[in-house]
């Protein structure tokens, strides 16, 4: 999928609050995408494989739920 201009909407919940973001790269593990989005929202992701001490002190460690990814249609992207 590299080199394409496809956009996707990713829907998920952090702290029970729904979030929607747009992503363009599905060539990476979705867990990496979620970590990046959670960090953008200043929430650390509780993942045993991830070094939680890399995050700023005081950030809450929370679960992420209800993740779904949908391809945006061409007319929606314009």
Secondary structure, 3 states (H helix, E strand, C coil): CCCCCCCEEEEEEECCEEEEEEECCCCCCHHHHHHHHHHHCCCEECCCCCCHHHCCCCCCEECEEEEEEEECCHHHHC
